Amino acid sequence: MAPGPPLLAVTPEASQPGSTRASRPGSQSRRASLEERQRSDGRNAEERRKSELEALRAANELREFVTQKEGSALRAWCKHFDPDNDQKISQSQFLRGMSKMGYSGDAAALFKSLDADRSGELSLEEMDAYASGQWRRFRAFCVQNFEDPEDMVRRLGKKVEIEKRRGGAQVLQGGPDIWTVTLAQFTENVRALGWSSGYEDMIFPAMNVHDKEAISVEDLKWLEMEQRRQKRKELAKKKALQENHKRNKDVHFKGREACLADFKQYLRRKYGSFLRAWFKALSPEGAMILHRSEVFKACAHLGWPGDVRLLFSAFDKDNSGYVSIEELDARAAELLAHFHDFVMSKFGNATAAFKAFDRYNQKKLKQHEFISQVKSHGFQHPAKLLFHGLDHKEMKASIALEWISRFRLDGSGNSLAQWPVAEAVMLEDLLFLDRWKPPAFLTRLLSCKQSIQRCGGAPDLWNLMVRV
């Protein structure tokens, strides 16, 4: 028998899984690259935390100063920083405003600390998040309830009578149509019109920057700008939907779309549904639109490692400067619009609706109670999905992934039977319905869908229209 080639000896070290000799080619470099990436991520996270803490310290310092000078951050913002209602200010505007208020510290350093996202601009949100939310909600309330500044003062105030002299005697006569609003009138009448968020004693001084006894039309010019902004937003949304089937040909399109897809996948893994992600992570206060700084802050808190600037440009296709829930997920927005229409048409407001659902006055609705009550009152849409979107309790990611595979909003019949019972929905989880006015184009989409269904149109036709 001819001798064969010599066998290679296998040493114990070479047979060990972790030994260098047994490692596959390139494994060491990949492992080193992974370790370096992990160290880099750790450094970036630490830098973000330091930046957020510095911004928080600066915001506290600024709030104390402007509150001492003007009574509130909101009044200081409207009077000294953003009198034109641009909703953002540059460093030069910030320095000018601080100088007017007599700030003796390093205003430039303060601006740098506040500008955590390094955008070169500041919003009221970065100075005082609560005041920003209240001011934003009030502006939206005014756009929804008043036609123009004249209508606003007429409905909130009263006509002024002018005193004139005739032959030395003082006679009270009806003068020209001059209307004004005092603080007491404002507080009483704005509540009567449905404003339920309070803060009137801060909002009124912010509008009354000239310290008059009563405000007039001249103090409400910001409403005209807000209405124009809202109109542009609506037109841009409509145009964006109509042109959604067209694909942007520029070199950044694929990068933006990939970034957006990665972010959505991240939200699905973490929260199970876009509806829950919106209320749990992106907008825990229930706002239905998020400004640029709010998106940046939410992504930082989420720990999403992607490019937030690229993400925002992917979201904000209409260049409106903010993101709405329908831009995150049209189906989630559709479900909320259905629920909004159901609550407002049947009960008038969220408080009345919750009172009707909460038959035993327990101040909360568990899953089975919520579903049975909304269905018994005529809601014909996915109540279980709605419940898990409105309930903000924590959820295991593994359960969320299981849910994704078991349910789709298009009503295809997939089951939610194994979804765990969450805690409860409370009144405060529904109050956003009173503040939210679903966009007109979304309402028209709902009407269009209902018309197709009444005429016997196939579900595939509607699904195709939504995707287009």
Secondary structure, 3 states (H helix, E strand, C coil): CCCCCCCCCCCHHHHCCCCCCCCCCCHHHHHHHHHHHHHHHHHHHHHHHHHHHHHHHHHHHHHHHHHHHHCCHHHHHHHHHCCCCCCCEEHHHHHHHHHHCCCCCCHHHHHHHHCCCCCCEECHHHHCHHHHHHHHHHHHHHHHHCCCHHHHHHHHCEECCEEEEECCEEEEECCCCCEEECHHHHHHHHHHCCCCCCCHHHHHHHHCCCCCCCECHHHHHHHHHHHHHHHHHHHHHHHHHHCCCCCCCCCCHHHHHHHHHHHHHHHHHHHCCHHHHHHHHHCCCCCCEEEHHHHHHHHHHHCCCCCHHHHHHHHCCCCCCEEEHHHHCHHHHHHHHHHHHHHHHHCCCHHHHHHHHCCCCCCCECHHHHHHHHHHCCCCCCHHHHHHHHCCCCCCHHHHHHHHHHCCCCCCCCCCCCCCCCCCECHHHCCHHHHCCCCHHHHHHHHHHHHHHHCCCCHHHHHHHHHC
